[in-house]
């Protein structure tokens, strides 16, 4: 038998002997301990517990509310301190901060209980409130000698957008309603917590940690239509340009009509227009001539349309011509090869575009005017601007334009005749009355 086998056999014999000589394991549950809990708790008293019970578990047991106290449970729990709990063990006394266990996981603040321990729950005496750029706002209990950095840990820390340069602590002065504001540089305090700038907190202090304005603001625009890669693109507001976005999106397709493309400023489209809103509530008869003209003009506008010459910007690479804002909407129009003619026309619809032709050419191609056409009110609606033009023979129609021919309103001539006769009879009556009174 070689030496390795001898060593292995010797190890097995040794372990076997150790097992035989060991005391038997008692798998029975340990006898319960007797501990007491007193103070600002729902049910103070002495409780039997097992040996693996921590302070927090005893508090849960003692906080079970009997029916007669159910309505008072919230009031009682609100006054209980969780940061100044006293554990009395034999002749020693230890102060526990259970909040650090609940929030920070500090297990040393939540020890196992031993037989005969007494847990004292004092009433909550001092609190501060903290609001702003922290992960958990609220009212927090403070203990003696707590500083700003101590309370920050209980809020789960600062948010990334916290402005640390000017944190405000608002404090009451000498138990009066007068207040003073203490401004601290939290950034410097966090670098050196032992600094005297890390002031002690007082009861009822209010701490305000503001956010950095527009911190990491996510600006983007949407571009659709005849562009190679339509979609949403990130921009730097007032820095990124229309040309840069067109370029990022791969540029216009061969079907694009840059002349009729547009940029709509969504951030401005809902600007309040009190005058337009007022006119919308009125009838046309109630409006003055200028009010009606204003109403018509505003109704025809594409709200938020930004004046931009896409053709010029793209062809000349004018990267600084138009800067973009968050939520801008860019639409690259498709080439149109027709003119739309509508209204009092024999055959209204789309007519193939022929360069350098006026509106009369397209009216003729559509079959001519209908019998009730209002010739002197024909208008051209420009596709590029939405402008309404009163045309003449020299007015050139461009691709995509619309020719609108309104119809004459129908008249009830018999009703008109009756109205005239009625008015004349009333005038005759007035004349007779006047003559009789002057005689």
C-alpha positions in Angstrom: 0.0 0.0 0.0 1.6 3.3 -1.1 1.8 6.4 1.1 -1.2 8.2 -0.5 -3.6 5.4 0.3 -2.3 5.3 3.9 -2.8 9.1 4.3 -6.4 8.8 2.9 -7.3 6.0 5.2 -5.9 7.8 8.2 -8.0 10.9 7.3 -11.2 8.8 7.1 -10.5 7.2 10.5 -9.9 10.6 12.1 -13.1 12.1 10.8 -15.1 9.0 11.9 -13.7 9.3 15.4 -14.5 13.0 15.5 -18.2 12.3 14.6 -18.5 9.7 17.3 -17.1 11.9 20.0 -19.2 15.0 19.0 -22.2 16.0 21.1 -25.6 15.2 19.6 -27.3 17.9 17.6 -30.6 19.2 19.1 -32.9 19.9 16.2 -35.6 20.9 18.6 -36.6 24.6 18.5 -34.8 26.7 21.2 -36.8 27.7 24.2 -38.3 31.2 23.7 -36.7 34.3 25.1 -38.6 36.9 27.1 -38.1 40.5 26.0 -39.9 43.7 26.7 -40.8 46.7 24.5 -42.0 50.0 25.9 -42.6 53.6 24.9 -44.4 55.0 21.8 -45.6 51.7 20.5 -49.1 50.3 20.0 -48.9 47.4 22.4 -46.1 47.8 24.9 -45.3 44.8 27.1 -43.3 41.6 27.5 -43.2 39.1 24.6 -41.9 35.6 24.1 -39.6 35.4 21.1 -37.2 33.0 19.4 -33.5 33.4 19.5 -33.2 34.6 15.9 -35.5 37.6 16.3 -34.2 41.1 15.5 -35.3 44.4 16.9 -37.3 45.3 13.8 -39.3 42.1 14.1 -40.2 42.7 17.7 -41.5 46.2 16.7 -43.7 44.6 14.1 -45.1 42.2 16.7 -45.8 45.1 19.1 -47.4 47.2 16.4 -50.2 44.8 15.7 -53.3 46.8 16.5 -56.2 45.4 18.4 -59.7 46.3 17.2 -60.3 48.9 19.9 -57.2 50.8 18.8 -57.6 50.4 15.1 -58.6 54.0 14.5 -55.6 55.3 16.4 -52.9 53.2 14.8 -51.7 55.8 12.4 -51.5 58.5 15.0 -49.5 56.3 17.3 -47.1 55.1 14.6 -46.5 58.7 13.4 -45.0 59.7 16.8 -42.7 56.7 17.1 -39.0 57.3 16.6 -37.1 54.9 14.4 -33.7 56.7 14.7 -33.4 56.9 18.5 -34.4 53.4 19.6 -32.8 52.3 22.9 -31.7 48.7 23.5 -31.2 47.9 27.2 -29.1 44.8 27.8 -28.1 43.9 31.3 -26.2 47.0 32.5 -25.5 48.5 29.0 -27.6 50.8 26.9 -27.2 51.1 23.1 -28.9 53.6 20.7 -30.1 52.1 17.4 -30.9 53.9 14.2 -33.4 51.6 12.5 -33.9 53.9 9.6 -30.3 53.2 8.5 -31.2 49.5 8.4 -34.4 50.0 6.5 -32.9 52.3 3.9 -29.1 51.6 3.9 -29.1 48.0 5.0 -26.9 48.7 8.1 -27.4 45.4 9.9 -25.5 46.6 13.0 -28.5 48.9 13.7 -30.8 45.9 13.9 -29.2 43.3 16.2 -30.6 40.0 17.4 -32.4 40.1 20.8 -31.3 38.2 23.9 -33.3 37.0 26.8 -34.2 39.9 29.2 -33.6 42.7 26.6 -35.7 45.8 26.9 -36.4 47.9 23.8 -37.4 51.5 24.4 -39.2 53.3 21.6 -39.1 57.1 22.3 -41.4 59.6 20.7 -40.2 61.3 17.6 -39.0 64.8 18.6 -37.2 66.5 15.6 -37.8 66.3 11.9 -36.7 68.1 8.8 -38.3 68.2 5.3 -36.3 67.8 2.1 -37.7 68.5 -1.4 -36.2 68.8 -4.8 -33.6 66.8 -6.7 -33.4 63.8 -4.4 -34.6 60.2 -5.0 -37.0 60.3 -2.0 -38.6 63.6 -0.9 -40.4 63.8 2.4 -40.2 64.5 6.1 -37.3 62.8 7.9 -36.5 62.3 11.6 -33.2 63.7 12.7 -31.1 62.9 15.7 -28.7 65.0 17.7 -25.7 66.2 15.7 -27.2 65.2 12.4 -25.8 67.2 9.5 -26.9 67.7 5.9 -24.8 64.8 4.7 -26.4 62.5 7.3 -29.9 63.2 6.0 -29.0 62.8 2.3 -28.4 59.1 2.8 -32.0 58.6 4.0 -33.3 60.1 0.7 -31.6 57.4 -1.4 -29.2 60.1 -2.6 -29.1 63.0 -5.0 -30.5 62.9 -8.5 -28.1 63.5 -11.4 -29.8 66.8 -12.2 -29.3 68.2 -8.6 -27.9 71.8 -8.6 -25.4 71.6 -5.7 -24.1 75.1 -5.9 -26.9 76.8 -4.0 -28.8 74.5 -1.7 -31.2 76.4 0.6 -31.9 75.6 4.2 -34.9 77.6 5.5 -34.9 77.8 9.3 -37.3 79.3 11.9 -35.7 81.9 14.2 -36.1 81.5 18.0 -39.4 79.7 18.0 -41.0 82.5 16.1 -42.6 82.6 12.6 -39.6 84.6 11.3 -37.4 82.6 9.0 -33.9 82.9 7.6 -32.4 81.2 4.6 -29.0 79.6 4.7 -27.4 78.9 1.3 -24.7 76.2 1.2 -22.5 74.8 -1.6 -23.3 71.1 -1.2 -20.7 70.1 -3.8 -17.9 71.4 -1.6 -19.5 69.9 1.5 -19.6 66.4 -0.1 -15.9 66.7 -1.0 -15.1 67.6 2.6 -17.9 66.4 5.1 -15.8 67.6 8.0 -15.9 71.2 6.9 -17.8 73.6 9.1 -20.0 74.4 6.1 -21.6 71.0 6.8 -23.9 72.6 9.4 -26.0 70.8 12.1 -29.7 70.5 11.3 -32.4 71.8 13.6 -36.0 70.8 14.1 -38.4 72.0 11.4 -35.6 72.9 8.9 -36.7 72.8 5.3 -34.0 71.8 2.7 -34.5 72.7 -0.9 -32.3 71.1 -3.6 -33.3 72.5 -7.0 -32.8 70.9 -10.4 -30.4 72.2 -13.0 -32.7 73.9 -15.6 -33.2 71.7 -18.7 -30.6 69.2 -17.5 -29.8 66.7 -20.4 -32.9 67.9 -22.2 -33.7 65.4 -25.0 -34.4 67.5 -28.1 -35.5 65.8 -31.4 -37.3 66.5 -34.6 -39.4 64.5 -37.0 -38.7 64.4 -40.7 -41.0 62.6 -43.2 -41.9 62.5 -46.8 -39.6 62.2 -49.8 -36.4 61.8 -47.7 -34.2 58.7 -47.9 -34.3 57.9 -44.2 -37.4 59.4 -42.6 -37.9 59.3 -38.8 -36.9 61.0 -35.6 -33.5 62.6 -35.2 -31.8 64.1 -32.1 -30.8 67.7 -32.3 -29.1 70.5 -30.3 -31.8 73.1 -30.0 -31.0 76.4 -31.7 -27.7 74.8 -32.9 -28.6 72.0 -35.3 -29.7 73.3 -38.7 -32.2 72.3 -41.3 -29.4 71.4 -43.8 -27.7 69.2 -41.2 -30.8 67.2 -40.6 -31.6 66.8 -44.3 -28.1 65.6 -44.7 -28.3 63.1 -41.8 -31.5 61.8 -43.2 -29.8 60.9 -46.5 -31.0 63.9 -48.5 -34.2 64.2 -50.6 -35.2 61.4 -52.9 -35.4 61.9 -56.7 -39.2 62.4 -56.3 -38.8 65.3 -53.8 -40.2 68.7 -54.4 -38.1 71.0 -52.2 -40.0 74.1 -53.4 -43.2 72.9 -51.7 -41.6 71.3 -48.6 -42.1 72.9 -45.3 -41.0 73.1 -41.7 -43.6 73.3 -39.0 -42.7 74.6 -35.6 -44.7 72.4 -33.3 -43.5 74.2 -30.2 -45.2 77.4 -31.5 -48.3 76.0 -33.1 -50.4 76.2 -30.0 -49.6 79.8 -29.1 -52.7 81.5 -27.8 -54.3 83.9 -30.2 -57.0 85.6 -28.2 -58.3 87.6 -31.2 -58.7 84.5 -33.5 -60.4 82.6 -30.6 -62.8 85.5 -30.1 -63.7 85.7 -33.8 -64.3 81.9 -33.9 -67.3 82.5 -31.5 -68.8 85.2 -33.8 -70.9 84.9 -36.9 -69.7 86.6 -40.1 -72.5 89.2 -39.8 -71.1 90.2 -36.4 -67.6 90.9 -37.7 -66.3 94.1 -39.1 -64.7 94.0 -42.6 -61.2 94.0 -41.2 -62.1 91.3 -38.6 -63.5 89.0 -41.3 -60.3 89.5 -43.4 -58.2 88.6 -40.4 -60.3 85.6 -39.6 -60.0 84.3 -43.2 -56.3 84.8 -43.2 -55.7 83.0 -39.9 -58.0 80.1 -40.9 -56.0 79.4 -44.1 -52.6 79.4 -42.3 -50.7 76.2 -41.5 -50.2 76.9 -37.8 -46.5 77.1 -36.9 -45.3 77.0 -40.5 -41.7 78.3 -40.6 -40.5 80.3 -43.5 -37.7 78.3 -45.1 -36.5 78.0 -48.7 -35.6 74.2 -48.8 -34.4 74.4 -52.4 -31.9 77.1 -51.7 -30.7 75.6 -48.4 -30.1 72.2 -49.9 -28.5 73.2 -53.2 -26.3 75.9 -51.7 -25.4 73.9 -48.5 -26.5 76.8 -46.4 -25.9 75.0 -43.0 -26.5 78.1 -40.9 -29.7 79.3 -42.7 -32.3 77.8 -40.4 -31.7 76.4 -36.9 -34.1 73.9 -35.4 -36.0 73.6 -32.1 -37.4 70.7 -30.2 -40.4 68.9 -31.8 -40.0 70.7 -35.2 -41.7 68.8 -38.0 -40.1 68.6 -41.4 -42.1 67.4 -44.4 -40.3 66.9 -47.8 -43.1 67.1 -50.4 -43.4 64.8 -53.4 -43.3 66.2 -56.9 -46.8 66.9 -58.2 -47.5 67.0 -62.0 -51.1 68.3 -61.8 -53.2 71.4 -61.1 -56.4 71.0 -59.1 -59.4 72.8 -60.3 -62.6 72.8 -58.2 -65.8 74.6 -57.7 -68.4 75.6 -60.3 -66.7 73.8 -63.2 -68.2 71.4 -65.7 -65.5 68.7 -65.0 -63.7 69.6 -61.8 -60.6 67.6 -60.8 -56.9 67.2 -61.6 -55.5 68.6 -64.9 -52.0 67.7 -66.1 -49.6 70.5 -65.5 -48.3 72.4 -68.5 -45.7 75.1 -67.8 -46.3 78.8 -68.4 -50.1 78.5 -68.7 -52.6 80.8 -67.0 -55.8 79.8 -65.2 -58.0 80.2 -68.3 -56.1 77.3 -70.0 -57.0 74.9 -67.1 -60.6 76.1 -67.0 -60.9 75.4 -70.7 -59.3 71.9 -70.3 -61.8 71.1 -67.6 -64.8 71.8 -69.8 -65.3 75.4 -69.0 -67.3 77.3 -66.4 -70.7 76.0 -65.1 -73.8 78.1 -65.7 -73.7 79.4 -62.1 -70.0 80.2 -61.9 -69.0 83.5 -60.2 -66.4 84.7 -62.7 -65.2 87.8 -60.9 -64.5 85.8 -57.7 -62.2 83.1 -59.1 -59.1 82.6 -56.9 -55.8 80.8 -57.2 -54.6 79.0 -54.0 -50.8 78.7 -54.1 -49.6 75.2 -53.0 -46.3 76.6 -51.7 -47.7 79.3 -49.5 -51.4 78.8 -49.2 -51.9 82.4 -50.4 -55.2 83.2 -52.2 -54.6 85.3 -55.4 -57.1 87.1 -57.6 -55.8 86.1 -61.0 -55.5 87.9 -64.3 -54.4 86.7 -67.8 -50.7 87.1 -66.8 -51.0 85.1 -63.6 -48.9 81.9 -64.2 -50.2 78.7 -62.7 -47.5 76.5 -61.0 -47.6 72.8 -60.4 -49.8 71.8 -57.5 -51.8 75.1 -57.5 -55.5 75.0 -57.0 -58.0 77.0 -59.1 -61.2 77.7 -57.1 -64.4 78.9 -58.9 -67.2 79.9 -56.5 -70.8 79.6 -57.5 -73.4 82.4 -57.5 -75.8 82.3 -54.7 -79.4 81.5 -55.7 -82.0 84.2 -55.3 -85.8 83.9 -54.7 -86.9 86.7 -57.0 -90.6 86.4 -56.0 -89.6 86.8 -52.3 -87.4 89.8 -53.3 -90.4 91.3 -55.2 -92.7 90.8 -52.2 -90.1 92.4 -49.8 -89.8 95.5 -52.1 -93.5 95.9 -52.3 -93.8 95.7 -48.6 -91.1 98.3 -48.1 -92.8 100.6 -50.6 -96.2 100.2 -48.9 -94.5 101.2 -45.5 -92.9 104.2 -47.1 -96.3 105.3 -48.6 -97.9 104.9 -45.2 -95.3 107.1 -43.6 -95.7 109.8 -46.3 -99.5 109.9 -45.8 -99.1 110.2 -42.1 -96.7 113.1 -42.5 -98.9 114.9 -45.0 -102.0 114.6 -42.6 -100.1 115.9 -39.7 -98.8 119.0 -41.5 -102.2 120.1 -42.8 
